[in-house]
């Protein structure tokens, strides 16, 4: 019997329906998040599929030369930060956990976050954003986006921690993909040497929210990193039901 985890995305979800300050909710069918698609995957059982735009946060060499969804979607490669790639995660000191990784992303990849926010504000939907596991780079990015449009912090934390229950299957998929491609089995090394990095604990995403709050909020942080005020309005209109639309839209 074929392991379902090897033929289906296992950390995929629509971030629609989350509560936004003021009684609104995020739009369904606009922004999806997931682990990395594989060439032989079956179509997942979600309404907003296939995506029309895919934002791949991985660095060169982490996936296939041709993206598995290239035939159906516009692929945007925006390497978010190699510190969250499997190979770089192994370089950290034992027991440091995810918080230093997320701090580094926010400290050094602000321009990429802003560029992705601009893409999501205007690219054809549904939009799928993914990295390798759909946990660290994807989780940090989605946290910034949701916070910037006013999603309640408890909803952001709950969405992030949903990944924790999926990690065993995510790791099985990643290991199988590496072996099939003849790449080193980095996953086994990671699980063995850095078990602190293969979870999705609430304290990690809470640290991201705290850093953003110290910067005046996620919206202010994106603006400081290059997103225009009009781009922020468009992002809100895109992701939130009944959000105000820019007059220049």
N, C-alpha and C positions, 0 to 999 in steps of 0.2 A: 504493500500500500504506500502511495506517495505521500510524504509529509506535506500537509496543506501549507505549512509555513514556507516551504520552498517554492510554491507556485502562486502565492497570493501576498499582497501587501499586508503586513500584520500590525503596523502602527499608523494606519490611515484613519483620519477623521476630518470632518467638516467642522470648522470653528464657528459656524453660524449658531444662532440661538442663545448666545451668552448675554447675560444681563449687562446693560450699559447704564451708567449714571443718568438719571432723569427718566427711567422707565422704558427706555428703548432696548433693542436687542441687536446683536450682530446679524447681518444678512446670511441666510443659508445659500449654499450653492455658489459662493464666490471664492472663498479661500479654503483650500484643503492643505493638510500637512501630513507627511508620511515618512516612512523609511525609504530607502532607495529602491526604485522599481528595477526589476530584472527582466531580461529578454523574454523568458518563457512564462511570465506571469499571466494568469487569467484576469479578465476584467473584474474589478472588485464590485461588491454589491452596495454601491452608493449611487444616489440619484445623479449627482453632479460628476458624471464620468462619461467620456474621457475629458481630461483637462484640455483647454485650448492654449494655455501658457504653462510652462514648467520653469521654475526657478531652482536651479541646482546649485547648492551651496558648497559642494565638494571641491577639493583641489584637483588639479590634473593628476591622473594616475590612480584615482580612487575608484573609477568606474570604467565602463566600456568606452571605446573610442567614439561610438555612435550611441546616443542616448536611446534607451528602449522605447521612449514615447515620441521620438523625433518624427515619426510618420503621421502623427495625429496632432502634435502640438508644437508651438513655437518654443524653442529651448533657449533659456537665458542662463548662461553660466556666470555666477557671481560668487567666486570663492570667498567665503565669509571670513574664515580665520583658520589657518592650519593648526593652531593650538588645540582645536577640538577634533582633529582627525585622529583616527585610531593610533597611527604610528607616533604622533606627537604626544598623545595622552600617556603613552608608555614612558615618555621621557621625564615625567613629573616625579617628584619625590613621593615615597609611599605614605599613604594616609592623608595626603593633602586635600583630597576630595575635589569636587567640581567647582567650588567657589572661586579658586584662583583662575581656573580656565575661563569662567564666565566674566570675571573681572577683566581678564586680558582681552577678551572679545570686545567688551564695551570700551576699553581704553584705546584699542588700536584699530577697530574696524568701524568706527562711526560713519565714515563716508560710504562704506558699503551698505550699512543699514539704511542710510538716507536714500541711496540709489535704489535699493530694493523697495522701499516704501513708495518712491515715485513710480516704479514699474507697476506695483500692485494697484496704484491709484488709476492707472490708465490702460493696462494690458487687457486683452480679451479674457473673459472668465468662462468657465471655472479656471482658477489659478492654483496649481499645485506647487508647494514649496517643500523641498526635502534636502536632507544631507545623506549620511550613511544610515544611521539608526533613527533619525527623526527625533532625536532627543536633545542634543546639546546645541549645535548651531541652529537647528530648526526651532528648538524650544526657546532659546534666547531671542531669536528674531521674532517669533510669534508673541512672546511676552512684550517686547517693545511695541509691536504693532497694536496689540490689543490695549495696552496701557495708553498709547497715544490717542486712541479714539474713545477712551473713557470707560472701558470694560472694568467691572468691579474686580478689585484685587483677588477676592476669594474665588471668583470664576476663573481668573488667570491661573492661580495656583492649582485649582482642581483640574484644569485642562492639561497643564504640564505634568502633573503627577499621574495622570492616566497612563502615561508611557511605562511606568514602573511595572505594571502587570503584564506588559507586552515584551519585556526585555529578553526573556528566555528564547522566545521565537525570533525576535530581532537578531539575536546573536547567532542562532542556528542558520538563519538566512545569510548573514554576513560571512560566516565561516564557509558555508557551502559555495557562495559566490567566489570567494578568494581561492578555494581549492579548485573549482572548475576553471578559473582563469589562470591557474598556475602561479598565483601570488602567494607569498608567505602567509601562514596561518597566524595573523596578528591577533585575532579574536581570542584564541586560546591563551596566548601570552597575557592579554589584557585581563581576562577573567582570573587567571592564576596570580598575576603580579599586582593588579590594581582593581580588586573587587569593589573598592570604594567609588569607582568611576562607572560602574555598569548599573547604577540605579538612577531613579529620578526623584530625589527627595525634595520635600517642600522647602527646606531651608535654602536650597540652591536657587530656586526661582524667587524666593523671598529676598535674597541678597540682590538679585537683579532689580527687583522693584525698589529696594532701598537705595541703590545707587542712582536709579532714575529719579527717585523722589528728591535726593540730595542735589540733583542737577536742575531742579525746578519742575520735574515731571517729564514723562517720556516725550510728549509733544515738543516741549522746549529743547530737550536733548536732540531730537531729530532736526529741529530748526537750526540748532547750533552746529550740527554736522553737515548741513548743506541742503536739507529739504526746504523748499520755498513755502511761504505761507499759503499760497494757492495750492501747492501740492498737498499740504496737510488738510486743507478743506476737501480736496478731491478724495483723499484717503478716507476721511470720515464719511463722505457721501457714499463711497464705494462699499465700505464695510459695515455701516450702521444704517438700519432702517430709518427712513425719514430724516437723515442727517442733512444739515444745511448744505446747499450746493453753491460753489463759487459763481459769482455773477459773470465771470469770464468763461465758464464751462460751455 
